[in-house]
Amino acid sequence: MTRLAKARSAALVERVERRIFLIRGEKVMLDSDLAEMYGVVTKTLNRAVRRNRERFPSDFMFELRVKEIALLRYQFGTSNAGRGGRRYRPFVFTEQGVAMLSSVLHSDRAIQVNIAIMRAFVRLRRLLATHRDLARKLDELEQKYDKRFAVVFVAIRRLMAQVDPPRRRIGF
């Protein structure tokens, strides 16, 4: 693989990572994002999935609830229903569902996109495992040392916690 090909692959994996969401405790991707990456219309992707429904059990794919759609709409600032938005509730696909899509969509682009998506999921899994290992090691160190270092451990835990900074209100 050439340097340019590796750079393109890494860029695609990074683009995929930004489109992975945590919904109902599962890391998932939206049908519209997947359709865009595969170079097909969302309707076409969903039609192929519906034709092969037996390949997509509920742990591979599920339809978003109205409340979840509203949260995504709020997060992305997309249009409201009835104003040019989607007519149907979107499907989301877990890692296994994305892998199954490769058996439903048959194109060279689908193969390449699927590889990048699988790499993104693996990379996220590794990052999560590293974070868990770090927390476990910190717990072990905390047990080992006396209370004089408690302040240090509290500071480290605060740094590890991902807290979003408060947002400034815009307007009145």
N, C-alpha and C positions, 0 to 999 in steps of 0.2 A: 504494500500500500504506500503510495507516494505521500509526501509531506502535505501536499494540497488536499489529497483525499482524506487524510487523517484530520486536517483542520476542518474540512467540511463536515465530516462525521461528528466531530466534537461539537461543532456549532449546532448541528441538528439535535444532538442529545441534549444540549443546554436548552434549546428551544422547546423540546419535549418536556423537560423537567418543569418549566414554567407553566405548563398546561396540565400538570398532575395536581389534583385536588384531593382533600380529605373530606369525604362525605360518608356519614354513617359508619365512621371508623375504618373505612376502606380508602385506599389510594386509587383514584379513578380518573378517567379522562372522558370529556364530553364527546358525544357523537359528532357535533359540528366541528370540533377541533380535529378529531380523527379524519373526518371527511376532507377537511381542508388539506391536511398533510398527505392523504392518499390521492388527492387530486380529483375527488369526485364530489358530487352534490350530496348534502346530508340526506336528502330524500332517497337517493340511490343506495347509500350505505345502509340506511334503516330498512329499505326494501329487501336488500340482500340478507340482512339479519333476520327479518321476519320470515323470509322463505326458508331459513335454516334455524328456526326457533329451538329445535331440540339440541343444537350445539351450544346454546347460550342459557344455561340454568341461572337461577337468581344470584349465585355467587360469582358468576362471570359478567353479568350485566343486569341492571335494573333501571326502572323508569323513575325519574325524580318526582318527588311530591311537590305540590303547589308551593308550600312554604319554602322548600329548598330552592325552587326556581326563583322565588322572590329574593332570597338571600343572595343568590348568584347575580341576579339582575341589579341589586343594590351595589354589589361589589364591583361589577363591571360597568355599570351605567348604561346597560342596553335598553332597548325600547320596551315599552309596556305592551302587554297583550292587547290586541285590537288596534294597535297603531303601527302596523307593519312588522310586528314581531313574529315569533314562531306560532304556528297554529296548534302544535302538539307538544306534549311534555317531552323533554329530551331524555335520551337514554345515556347512561354512563357505563363505562366498561372498566372492569378491574384488570389487573395484569393478565390473568388467565383469559379474560374476554378479548383483550387486545391480541393475544397470541392466537386465539381461535379465529379472529378476523382474517388472518392470513390464509385460512382454509376456505374462506368465503369470497375474498377479493383476489382475483388472479391477475396480477400485473407486476412488472419489474419494479415499479415505484412502490407498490404495496410491500414487496419483499424488503426493499431498502429501508422504508419507513418503519416496518415492523422490527427490524434489527435495531434501529436507533431507539425505538421505544423500549424494547427489552433491556438495552444497555442503560437507559435512564432509570428504569425501575430497579435494576441491580445496583446502580450507583447510589440511589436513595436508600436502599436497604443497607448498604455498607455504611453510609453516613449515620443512619440510625443506630446501627450496631456499635459503631465507634463511640457515639454519644452515651449509649448505655454502659459500655465498658469504662468510659471515663468517670461516670457517676459511681459505678461500683468501686473503682479504685480510690476515688475520693472518700467514699464511706469507709473503706479499709484504713486509709491513712488517718481519718478522723478518730477511729477507734484506737489507733495506735498511740496517738499523741494526746497530751493532757489538755486541760481547759485553756491554757495560755494561748494556744493556737486557734481557739474557737473563732475568734474574730477573722482570722485568715480564711477559715473554711466557709464562714458565712459570706465573705466577700467573693470567694470563688463561686459559690452556688448562685449568688446574684448574677455574676457574669455569665454563668451557664444558662440561666433562665432566659428565655426569649420573651421579653416584655416589649410590646409595641409602645412607642412614645405617645403621649397624649396628643391628639390632633387639635390644631387651632381651629376654632369655628370661623367660618367665612360668612360675612353678611351681618345682619342685625340680630 
